[in-house]
Amino acid sequence: MPINKGETFKNRDVFIDYPFEEVKFRWDRIKRKIFRRFYGEPENEIPVEPNGTLFNDALLYGDEITKEEYFNE
């Protein structure tokens, strides 16, 4: 089920898993930035653009996960 950026991103941090591309995303509500980590790698310190194809595909086809699931693996 697609993840809606509107109210969801406004109210809390969001963690997304997109297994098809083996990538996870983290929306930081306070910093208002999106961070990415590929499976088996640390989180990239450089935020990604909200209009990026990979991020938007993750919103459409990925799954919302917990903070713990984001940082594991």
trRosetta pair geometry for C-beta under 8 A, 3 or more apart (Angstrom, degrees):
i j d omega theta_ij theta_ji phi_ij phi_ji
2 59 6.1 38 -161 144 81 77
2 60 5.0 -19 -109 -126 99 48
2 61 8.0 -6 -92 -45 69 35
3 8 6.4 -111 179 86 86 166
3 14 6.9 135 177 179 139 141
3 16 6.3 -113 7 -100 163 122
3 59 4.8 -111 57 -152 94 73
3 62 7.2 -33 -5 74 123 91
3 64 5.8 127 -97 -60 127 103
4 7 6.8 20 111 39 119 79
4 8 5.4 127 80 1 77 120
5 8 6.7 -103 -144 59 14 100
5 9 4.8 -4 -170 -7 63 136
5 50 7.6 86 -137 -165 151 120
5 59 6.8 -23 -53 -135 94 147
6 9 6.8 137 70 31 10 95
6 10 6.7 -23 155 -13 48 114
7 10 5.4 -59 -144 35 33 117
7 11 6.1 13 168 -9 69 116
8 11 6.7 -78 -152 40 21 98
8 12 7.1 -60 -177 50 57 91
8 14 5.9 58 148 -79 106 139
9 12 8.0 -106 -132 59 19 52
9 14 6.1 -66 -95 -2 67 134
9 27 5.4 -86 -127 166 95 155
9 29 6.9 173 179 -102 57 85
10 29 7.6 75 173 -139 15 110
11 29 7.3 -69 97 -126 19 147
12 29 5.9 -118 170 -47 12 149
13 26 6.9 -3 -178 -175 105 87
13 27 6.0 173 -156 87 54 72
13 28 6.0 -3 -118 -118 102 39
13 29 5.1 -110 -68 -8 59 100
13 67 7.2 45 106 -84 130 108
14 26 7.4 165 85 -155 51 43
14 27 4.2 19 48 39 92 119
14 29 7.9 97 -7 -55 77 95
14 64 6.5 -69 -164 -131 92 106
15 24 6.9 1 -176 180 86 110
15 25 7.4 170 -154 88 43 53
15 26 5.4 -6 -107 -107 74 76
15 27 7.7 -134 -63 24 37 73
15 64 6.7 97 74 -165 61 65
15 65 4.9 -77 112 73 106 78
15 66 6.4 7 60 124 141 11
15 67 5.7 175 -35 -85 149 44
15 69 6.8 140 126 71 139 93
15 70 4.0 -100 -154 -59 133 131
16 24 6.4 164 86 -159 54 62
16 25 4.5 -3 56 55 106 95
16 26 7.7 -163 23 -71 73 35
16 27 7.8 56 -9 -15 106 96
16 58 5.0 103 133 153 133 115
16 59 6.8 -49 -131 -83 161 52
16 62 4.7 74 175 113 102 141
16 63 7.0 153 -154 77 64 34
16 64 6.0 -44 -98 -101 67 50
16 65 6.8 134 -122 16 14 88
17 24 5.1 -22 -103 -105 61 91
17 58 7.9 -162 108 -157 15 107
17 62 5.6 176 84 -171 41 107
17 63 5.2 -17 60 61 95 87
17 64 7.9 119 17 -146 79 5
17 65 4.6 58 -18 -24 111 134
17 69 6.7 -63 -51 137 131 119
17 70 7.5 -143 -65 -95 88 65
18 21 5.2 3 120 42 111 97
18 22 7.8 -56 95 8 72 11
18 23 5.2 -9 62 68 106 83
18 24 7.0 176 20 -88 73 38
18 25 7.2 38 -7 -6 112 100
18 54 7.6 162 85 176 163 81
18 57 6.7 85 -147 108 145 89
18 58 3.7 -88 -58 -114 136 91
18 61 6.7 73 -135 88 95 88
18 62 3.7 -66 -82 -89 76 119
18 63 8.0 166 -79 19 43 62
19 22 6.5 24 -158 -81 43 49
19 62 7.6 142 4 -126 63 79
19 63 7.9 15 -10 15 100 108
20 57 7.8 -95 71 145 131 120
20 61 6.5 -4 4 121 140 132
20 62 8.0 -118 18 -83 98 75
21 54 6.3 -147 128 -148 172 104
21 57 7.3 82 -15 99 138 132
21 58 7.5 -85 41 -74 125 94
22 38 6.0 45 119 -165 89 83
22 39 4.1 -72 180 5 98 122
23 36 6.1 -11 -175 -167 113 103
23 37 7.2 161 -156 86 66 38
23 38 5.1 -40 -101 -104 77 63
23 39 7.1 -97 -72 -21 33 75
23 54 6.6 4 73 170 162 122
23 58 6.8 -91 92 -84 105 131
24 36 7.2 153 83 -155 49 55
24 37 5.3 -13 61 63 96 86
24 38 7.8 166 19 -99 71 16
24 39 7.5 101 -13 -68 97 63
24 65 7.2 -56 -137 42 117 138
24 70 5.3 165 160 -140 142 74
25 34 5.8 -9 -172 -173 111 102
25 35 7.0 151 -159 80 58 45
25 36 5.4 -23 -103 -99 72 72
25 48 7.3 -76 -127 40 110 138
25 55 5.9 102 -101 -127 155 85
25 58 5.5 119 0 113 130 160
25 62 7.7 108 22 85 108 172
26 34 7.1 154 78 -157 46 53
26 35 4.6 -15 59 60 99 96
26 36 7.7 -165 19 -71 75 29
26 37 7.7 29 -8 2 108 101
26 43 7.1 -24 18 -128 132 134
26 70 5.7 86 -79 -169 109 150
27 33 7.8 175 -150 91 51 34
27 34 5.5 -23 -98 -101 66 77
28 31 4.2 16 109 41 125 105
28 32 7.1 -68 91 -11 77 15
28 33 5.3 0 50 58 110 77
28 34 7.6 -167 15 -82 76 27
28 35 6.6 48 -20 -6 110 109
29 32 7.0 16 -171 -76 29 55
31 47 7.9 -156 130 -80 124 138
33 47 3.9 -84 -173 -111 114 145
34 47 5.7 103 60 -166 54 92
34 48 4.9 -63 98 59 106 88
34 49 7.8 -31 52 79 123 8
34 50 6.0 134 -6 -85 137 70
34 55 6.1 49 150 -132 155 143
35 43 5.4 27 155 -175 124 118
35 44 6.5 -177 -166 67 81 73
35 45 7.8 -20 -133 -127 115 20
35 47 5.9 -69 -79 -110 64 65
35 48 7.1 138 -118 4 18 90
36 43 7.1 148 85 -152 30 72
36 44 5.3 1 70 33 81 117
36 48 5.1 54 -23 -29 121 132
36 54 7.8 46 -122 109 147 128
36 55 7.5 -102 -79 -82 119 96
37 41 5.9 -165 -170 86 81 83
37 42 6.4 -93 -130 145 118 25
37 43 4.2 -66 -67 -96 116 58
37 44 6.5 -177 -85 -3 58 73
37 70 7.5 106 42 175 126 82
38 41 4.6 34 66 32 87 125
39 73 5.8 -52 -148 138 79 124
40 73 6.6 -69 -62 147 51 81
44 48 7.8 73 80 -48 130 93
48 52 5.3 -62 167 7 109 152
48 54 7.7 -81 -168 72 151 107
48 55 5.6 164 119 -56 135 132
49 52 4.7 122 69 -41 87 96
49 55 7.5 -161 82 16 56 145
50 55 6.7 -116 -145 111 34 151
51 55 7.9 77 77 64 8 122
51 56 7.1 6 -160 -44 35 126
52 55 4.4 78 72 14 100 109
52 56 6.6 179 86 -7 50 89
53 56 6.0 -65 -145 43 27 105
53 57 6.1 30 158 -21 66 107
54 57 5.7 -53 -146 35 29 112
54 58 6.5 33 152 -22 62 104
55 58 5.6 -54 -154 32 32 114
55 59 6.7 34 149 -20 64 101
56 59 5.4 -43 -149 30 39 114
56 60 6.5 34 153 -14 65 105
57 60 5.8 -60 -149 41 33 108
57 61 5.8 -22 171 26 71 112
57 62 7.6 88 121 -26 62 98
58 61 6.9 -77 -123 59 21 74
58 62 4.0 9 -168 -15 67 140
59 62 6.7 -5 -54 36 14 104
65 69 3.9 -105 168 88 121 136
65 70 5.9 151 94 -56 115 75
66 69 4.7 99 53 6 77 101
66 70 7.0 -131 99 -9 44 86
67 70 5.6 -52 -153 29 33 116
67 71 6.6 13 158 -4 66 108
68 71 6.3 -67 -148 44 29 97
68 72 6.1 27 157 -21 67 113
69 72 5.8 -56 -138 36 30 110
